[in-house]
Amino acid sequence: MKTPTLLLLGCGKMGGALAQGWMDSQHPPQLLILDRKLQKAPGNALIYRKIQEIPSDIKPDLIILAVKPAMAEEMITALKTHLGDKMAQSALLSVMAAKSCAQLAHMSGNEATPVIRTMPNTPASVGAGAIGMYFSPHVTEDQKLLAKKLMGQVGEVVIVPHEDDLRSVIAVSGSSPAYVFLLAELLERTGIELGLEQTVARKLARTMIYGAGKMLHDLDDDATTLRENVTSPNGTTAAALHVLMDEKNWPRTIRLASQEAVRRAKELDH
Ligand SMILES: NC(=O)c1ccc[n+]([C@@H]2O[C@H](COP(=O)([O-])OP(=O)(O)OC[C@H]3O[C@@H](n4cnc5c(N)ncnc54)[C@H](OP(=O)(O)O)[C@@H]3O)[C@@H](O)[C@H]2O)c1
């Protein structure tokens, strides 16, 4: 595969994580970044502050949208004016939580523009993202391969067959790192209430989450088996799980939280 040319629009938290992962890889792409405040480019990537500064003769294989969804239309329109017909040779790859393939293709002025939508999460910034990916019908096999390879450099890629599935991805892995961070906060607070030093409670909570995550990642056992393995009958864990697993507690709460995330994702699409 020849070295791909990528144009990254927005290099904040998510765009920055992607750019770093790509430039740290064995075969870095040719990367052009549009960002108004990025100070230092990863590797030998080039930074531009305004669309008009980007060389107008570039032919990017992928144009990556990593700005807030509200900025997308303005950016695509300005890029279309700047690159003209050359933009038609590129696929759009969006990491935005909102804006459908049809909306993005429409913004590009060509309903047949190939669009790849991905839903990464913040662990992508440490190379451990969980990434949902959907291809519009116009995406070629080469573009699919390139997108899977690039996103695979910052995490595990899962292809979903329907665009609507990306909303479920938001609920299961997109928003949920925050639930785990909340769990860390709550366990730390509980530890303090039970008399531990704050530094001790914090260390225990964070290390536990890392260790449990590593077991889920490294071992083949399913989560139910891992849970049962640490639950002795009538033991301390069984007592705690009796509270958490009551239908009105965690099962209901997680379901409600996920439904809210999906509802908000739908709202943001409009
Ligand atoms: N952060 C996450 O965990 C996460 C996870 C999954 C998906 N996403 C998606 O990723 C997208 C980006 O999120 P983010 O958290 O990375 O946002 P962010 O940190 O605000 O990054 C966007 C960057 O683009 C720059 N930018 C925006 N408009 C520009 C323009 N017209 N010209 C030049 N630079 C411009 C911003 O500069 P200014 O700050 O000056 O505007 C900022 O540096 C969102 O659509 C979000 O849905 C994020």
The ligand as an ORCA input file, in Angstrom:
! r2SCAN-3c Opt
* xyz 0 1
  N     -13.081     13.696     23.035
  C     -13.590     12.458     22.951
  O     -13.442     11.602     23.818
  C     -14.355     12.024     21.732
  C     -14.741     10.675     21.622
  C     -15.422     10.271     20.450
  C     -15.703     11.205     19.462
  N     -15.337     12.507     19.619
  C     -15.685     13.457     18.574
  O     -14.527     14.109     18.130
  C     -14.873     15.418     17.696
  C     -13.853     16.382     18.268
  O     -13.932     16.341     19.692
  P     -12.723     16.838     20.590
  O     -13.092     16.535     21.996
  O     -11.418     16.340     20.042
  O     -12.837     18.428     20.304
  P     -11.748     19.542     20.534
  O     -10.766     19.112     21.587
  O     -12.477     20.843     20.707
  O     -10.937     19.579     19.140
  C     -11.330     20.264     17.982
  C     -10.127     21.102     17.493
  O     -10.450     21.673     16.218
  C     -10.148     23.059     16.251
  N     -11.023     23.776     15.314
  C     -12.378     23.835     15.338
  N     -12.817     24.591     14.326
  C     -11.720     25.023     13.654
  C     -11.527     25.845     12.503
  N     -12.555     26.393     11.843
  N     -10.263     26.070     12.079
  C      -9.221     25.548     12.738
  N      -9.316     24.752     13.845
  C     -10.558     24.501     14.291
  C     -10.460     23.435     17.678
  O      -9.923     24.693     18.017
  P     -10.814     25.629     19.019
  O     -10.805     24.936     20.349
  O     -10.072     26.932     19.001
  O     -12.182     25.724     18.445
  C      -9.828     22.257     18.444
  O      -8.424     22.412     18.593
  C     -16.287     15.701     18.182
  O     -17.161     15.747     17.064
  C     -16.636     14.539     19.083
  O     -17.985     14.120     18.888
  C     -14.654     12.943     20.719
*
